[in-house]
Amino acid sequence: MFDYTQNTSLTTQLCQPETLHAAWRKVRANKGGPGSDGITIQQFEAQLNKHLRQLARELSEERYYPLPVQKFTMKKTNGSTREISVLTLKDRIVQRAVCDLITPIYEAKFLDCSFGYRPNRGVPQAVAQVTAIRAEGYEWIVDTDIENFFDTMDNRILMRFLRATIKEPPILRLIQMWLDMGGIVGPPRCTRWVGHIENAAHSIGQGIEQVIDQLLQRSPHLDTYPQIANGAMTDDWLDHDTEFGIQQSQSHERTANKFLINLGRDGLLLLLANSKRIGAMLATKHLIVIAPLVLAALAAPAVAGIVKERLNQPRKIGIIQGSPLSPLLANLYLHAFDKGMTRAGVRMVRYADDLLLLSRSEGRAHQALNYAQKRLATLKLQLNPKKTKIAHFDDGIDFLGHVFDRDGCYQPLPDARIKTLQNQVQRTLKQGVVHVARSGQRVTEQGKNIASQLGKRLKKRSMHETSKSP
């Protein structure tokens, strides 16, 4: 894989076969099910070279568009639920490739207080860092996490951070499209051709807003998100930051003719890129010809309103969970928070949205908590009040599956492991009782035999002595 240099752009590297092959190997190793298009890993691998060549061609010609995501709800160990999104294989490959290319850029800037979703950093390193800071006399802690972090991230702020570092519009457009992805899935199969058209129109009609977002983002003559490029951060410590400072950009000339030309061109490219998916939903060769016309007629009344709404209020919050790029974007979003806390002298250990602020006194802990709330407010985030507490290490706290108390740090056994051990002990005791009972029975039988033989010998001896007496 290429190195990121000024002479080799990220876009050029992304379209290279070795980049996509490396991304494919990681996606295959992570396994996972099919996305909204129904293509499995085995089916994709059966024609791997063909699929990767087509994907590289779509990227180089800027004809790539992500397909809708498949969403499902996962139940967490604490009883709450979390929505997970499954991307199609081709979208996972492209996201993994982009993630691999831009990760070194941001890893060089991320701070040592961050441990989640980072290479060669994880729970063991975070726990060791907490232990080391505690040994310096920081005995008071603020244990908290960010409320609904992935669902409340402001995409405008995120894109400002990305634009301050990445200067390649194709990469930025890809990330913007992924941020705007919806959760539309294909309709069920129908037996009649009218039902095919109605269901296909209903499915794609639900995704019109997502498609318009993609088309607007692709148009080089229309800046859909002017506040992203021109907005200024409210953080006073970020205004003069050289790493993630907000760059002012010149406004583009916009003409209705150019916009409509590009919108029509990109709409045609989108239909061509998704022709197989539309054909699979319609399941009739003849309908493939008329399907774009029918769908365009059905969608036309809504397009103008959606475009107008997007121009007036182009804002979305939250990023999908379960995609290859989401962890990196999460750390990028919180990098400003990490820098603010570090510059204020607050000792902190952060693992994704879980925070531990360490202080030398209870008063300092309250100050650190107040400062963290202010810093997060500038990113339109807030702490979870139900999970926020100030405590002393001697009182005992749980962090990343470890318990810190007056005796040090240890990792308690999970409930499943405790149950397994209990079952093993019960089986051992039961087997021991059975063994003791069987052993006692054998001892009793042997005792009876010995007593019987001894009785016989005593009887013979008594009879012998009686016969000898006069």
C-alpha positions, -999 to +999 in steps of 0.1 A: +000+000+000+011+035-008+023+060+018+004+092+022+026+119+006+019+151-013+029+133-046+004+104-040-030+116-032-055+097-010-079+095-040-052+079-061-043+054-034-080+045-029-084+034-065-054+011-065-061-026-066-038-034-037-056-009-015-090-025-021-076-060-018-061-052+016-094-038+027-112-068+014-090-092+034-099-073+066-136-072+058-135-110+052-116-116+084-143-097+103-170-119+087-205-104+091-237-110+072-250-095+040-262-059+037-294-046+020-283-060-014-282-096+001-247-104-012-228-126+011-190-129+016-190-162-003-209-148-033-186-117-034-155-138-032-166-161-060-161-131-085-137-111-063-115-097-090-145-086-111-161-069-081-130-051-071-122-039-106-157-026-109-155-009-075-121+007-084-136+020-117-166+035-099-143+053-074-120+066-101-149+079-122-167+092-091-197+069-099-197+052-065-227+056-043-234+037-010-264+015-008-289+018+021-279+002+054-296-028+071-304-020+107-311-042+137-312-038+174-287-055+197-294-060+234-265-050+257-255-068+289-271-041+311-305-046+295-305-016+272-305-018+234-282-004+207-290+000+170-264-016+148-261-010+110-249-035+085-234-020+053-232-039+021-199-056+013-188-031-013-195-002+011-176-020+039-146-025+016-145+012+005-150+024+041-122+001+053-099+013+026-106+050+034-101+043+071-068+026+065-056+055+044-065+084+068-059+066+102-021+073+101-028+110+096-049+113+127-030+088+148-001+112+147-023+139+162-044+119+188-033+123+224-022+097+250-053+101+271-074+083+244-074+045+243-105+033+225-105+020+189-068+028+184-040+006+171-019-011+199-041+006+226-070-009+245-084-018+279-051-031+294-033+001+285-061+023+298-062+004+331-024+007+335-027+044+329-053+048+356-031+029+380-001+050+372-019+083+376-034+071+409+001+063+422+009+100+417-016+109+443-048+114+422-072+096+445-105+114+436-122+105+403-151+116+382-166+084+366-189+093+337-197+088+300-212+108+272-249+104+267-259+089+234-226+098+219-228+081+185-264+093+180-258+129+189-226+138+171-231+169+150-221+160+114-214+197+106-188+199+133-173+166+122-170+177+086-153+209+097-127+189+115-122+166+084-120+196+060-093+212+082-070+182+076-081+165+044-079+187+013-092+162-013-129+168-022-135+132-035-126+117+000-147+143+018-177+136-005-174+099+003-174+105+040-203+130+037-224+104+018-217+078+044-228+102+071-260+109+052-268+072+047-303+060+057-317+027+068-338+018+038-341-019+029-355-036-001-392-046-002-405-082+000-410-102-032-444-099-050-461-122-075-477-096-097-458-071-119-479-042-106-469-052-071-433-052-081-435-016-094-455-004-064-431-019-038-400-008-057-414+027-059-423+027-022-388+014-012-369+039-034-395+067-025-384+063+011-348+068+000-354+099-021-341+121+007-310+101+010-304+101-028-309+139-029-284+143-002-259+123-022-266+142-054-263+176-038-230+166-022-217+154-055-224+186-073-192+207-075-212+239-084-234+239-053-220+241-018-247+222+001-231+228+035-218+264+035-218+266+073-194+236+074-168+254+053-173+289+066-184+283+102-162+292+131-159+271+163-170+286+196-140+270+214-116+298+222-087+273+224-096+259+189-097+292+170-059+294+168-053+257+166-029+247+138-040+211+137-078+212+136-084+249+131-113+258+109-102+268+075-121+296+057-130+287+022-141+309-007-176+307-019-184+292-053-204+308-080-237+290-083-259+290-114-292+272-118-282+258-152-249+242-139-266+228-109-294+212-129-269+198-154-249+182-127-279+170-108-293+153-139-259+138-147-254+124-112-290+112-111-283+091-143-251+078-128-269+068-097-295+049-116-268+031-136-248+023-105-279+007-089-295-008-120-288-043-108-304-037-075-335-021-091-336-050-115-334-075-087-363-059-069-385-058-100-375-093-110-386-088-146-363-079-175-389-058-194-396-037-163-359-027-161-364-004-191-395+014-178-386+013-141-364+045-140-392+064-158-419+052-135-399+059-104-388+093-116-425+102-122-435+090-088-406+108-071-408+141-091-433+159-068-412+153-038-378+162-053-383+200-053-394+201-017-366+179-005-340+200-024-354+232-009-354+218+026-319+205+022-306+239+011-324+257+040-315+232+067-288+207+056-282+192+091-280+157+104-267+143+136-253+110+146-232+084+128-241+048+122-226+022+145-211-009+131-193+006+101-154+004+097-150+042+097-172+050+128-146+044+155-121+067+138-147+094+133-156+091+170-121+097+181-117+125+156-148+142+170-136+140+206-100+151+198-109+187+204-123+177+238-091+158+246-070+188+238-091+211+259-090+189+289-053+183+286-045+220+282-066+228+313-043+203+333-070+177+339-057+142+341-081+120+321-084+085+307-109+082+278-120+050+262-144+060+234-173+077+253-163+064+288-144+090+308-124+089+340-112+123+353-086+120+381-079+147+407-060+152+440-090+165+460-128+164+459-130+201+451-107+196+421-129+168+409-159+190+409-140+216+389-129+190+364-165+178+360-178+214+354-150+220+329-157+188+310-194+197+307-185+231+292-161+216+267-186+190+256-213+216+252-192+233+225-194+200+206-232+197+213-227+168+236-235+162+273-226+138+301-250+111+312-263+124+346-274+089+357-239+075+352-219+105+365-205+103+400-176+117+420-159+092+444-127+082+461-107+052+450-111+036+484-149+036+479-145+014+449-153+022+413-159+001+381-141+012+349-138-009+317-147-041+335-121-036+363-126-027+400-104-001+416-106+000+454-083+004+485-066-029+477-056-019+442-072-031+409-086-064+399-109-078+372-140-095+387-153-127+372-182-122+349-216-136+359-215-163+333-181-175+345-193-174+382-223-196+372-200-220+354-177-223+385-207-228+407-220-256+385-185-272+385-184-271+423-218-285+427-210-314+403-178-320+422-195-321+456-223-343+442-197-367+428-178-366+461-210-375+481-217-404+458-181-416+460-182-414+498-215-433+499-201-460+477-169-462+497-189-465+529-210-493+514-178-512+505-164-507+540-196-519+556-196-550+534-160-557+541-166-552+579-195-576+578-173-603+561-145-597+586-170-599+616-185-631+601-152-648+597-141-637+631-173-651+646-168-684+629-132-687+642-143-678+678-171-704+676-147-731+664-122-722+691-149-723+718-161-757+706-125-770+705-118-759+741-151-774+753-143-808+738-109-808+756-123-801+790-129-832+814 
